[in-house]
Amino acid sequence: MGARDDGELLRDTLDVLVLKALTRGPMHGYAIAEFIEDMSDRVLTVEEGALYPALHRLELRGLLRSKWGQSDNNRRAKYYRLTPAGRRQLADDTVRWTRKAAAISRVLRTA
């Protein structure tokens, strides 16, 4: 894999993780990042410089919708939610990522 492929792999990985986080309901960016970090036992960290472009990209693709609201600490925050197209994309991506992860695991187990 070249550098471009690695960048696409990282971008696509973040996209599917964001979609998965939003299955829990509408969330603002910080909550999405926290969910991913918590569920990965802090193995995965999500930087703002990657998260917000991903949210924008997913929204442009029609996979997310956003709306301004108040956060738990009474700050203005943009909340994102999955669209029906986002749910379909997540289902497709989950199948694809499960297959890829199993293949990678098989390769790593070889002597």
Contacts in CASP RR format, 6 or more apart in sequence:
PFRMAT RR
TARGET T0000
AUTHOR 0000-0000-0000
METHOD contacts of the structure
MODEL  1
MGARDDGELLRDTLDVLVLKALTRGPMHGYAIAEFIEDMSDRVLTVEEGA
LYPALHRLELRGLLRSKWGQSDNNRRAKYYRLTPAGRRQLADDTVRWTRK
AAAISRVLRTA
1 9 0 8 1.000
10 50 0 8 1.000
11 54 0 8 1.000
12 93 0 8 1.000
13 97 0 8 1.000
14 46 0 8 1.000
14 50 0 8 1.000
14 51 0 8 1.000
14 54 0 8 1.000
15 54 0 8 1.000
15 57 0 8 1.000
15 58 0 8 1.000
15 93 0 8 1.000
16 90 0 8 1.000
16 93 0 8 1.000
16 94 0 8 1.000
16 97 0 8 1.000
17 36 0 8 1.000
17 44 0 8 1.000
17 46 0 8 1.000
18 32 0 8 1.000
18 36 0 8 1.000
18 51 0 8 1.000
18 54 0 8 1.000
18 55 0 8 1.000
18 58 0 8 1.000
18 64 0 8 1.000
19 58 0 8 1.000
19 63 0 8 1.000
19 64 0 8 1.000
19 82 0 8 1.000
19 86 0 8 1.000
19 89 0 8 1.000
19 90 0 8 1.000
19 93 0 8 1.000
20 90 0 8 1.000
20 94 0 8 1.000
21 27 0 8 1.000
21 31 0 8 1.000
21 32 0 8 1.000
21 35 0 8 1.000
21 36 0 8 1.000
22 32 0 8 1.000
22 64 0 8 1.000
22 80 0 8 1.000
22 81 0 8 1.000
22 82 0 8 1.000
23 82 0 8 1.000
23 87 0 8 1.000
23 90 0 8 1.000
24 35 0 8 1.000
25 81 0 8 1.000
25 82 0 8 1.000
26 67 0 8 1.000
26 79 0 8 1.000
26 80 0 8 1.000
26 81 0 8 1.000
27 35 0 8 1.000
27 79 0 8 1.000
27 80 0 8 1.000
28 71 0 8 1.000
28 77 0 8 1.000
28 78 0 8 1.000
28 79 0 8 1.000
28 80 0 8 1.000
29 51 0 8 1.000
29 52 0 8 1.000
29 55 0 8 1.000
29 77 0 8 1.000
29 78 0 8 1.000
29 80 0 8 1.000
30 71 0 8 1.000
30 77 0 8 1.000
32 46 0 8 1.000
32 51 0 8 1.000
32 55 0 8 1.000
32 80 0 8 1.000
33 45 0 8 1.000
33 46 0 8 1.000
33 48 0 8 1.000
33 51 0 8 1.000
36 44 0 8 1.000
36 46 0 8 1.000
37 44 0 8 1.000
37 45 0 8 1.000
37 46 0 8 1.000
55 64 0 8 1.000
55 66 0 8 1.000
55 80 0 8 1.000
58 64 0 8 1.000
58 80 0 8 1.000
58 86 0 8 1.000
59 65 0 8 1.000
59 66 0 8 1.000
59 80 0 8 1.000
61 85 0 8 1.000
62 83 0 8 1.000
62 85 0 8 1.000
62 86 0 8 1.000
63 82 0 8 1.000
63 83 0 8 1.000
63 85 0 8 1.000
63 86 0 8 1.000
63 89 0 8 1.000
64 80 0 8 1.000
64 81 0 8 1.000
64 82 0 8 1.000
64 83 0 8 1.000
64 86 0 8 1.000
65 80 0 8 1.000
65 81 0 8 1.000
65 83 0 8 1.000
66 78 0 8 1.000
66 79 0 8 1.000
66 80 0 8 1.000
66 81 0 8 1.000
67 78 0 8 1.000
67 79 0 8 1.000
67 81 0 8 1.000
68 76 0 8 1.000
68 77 0 8 1.000
68 78 0 8 1.000
68 79 0 8 1.000
69 76 0 8 1.000
69 77 0 8 1.000
69 78 0 8 1.000
69 79 0 8 1.000
70 76 0 8 1.000
70 77 0 8 1.000
71 77 0 8 1.000
82 90 0 8 1.000
END
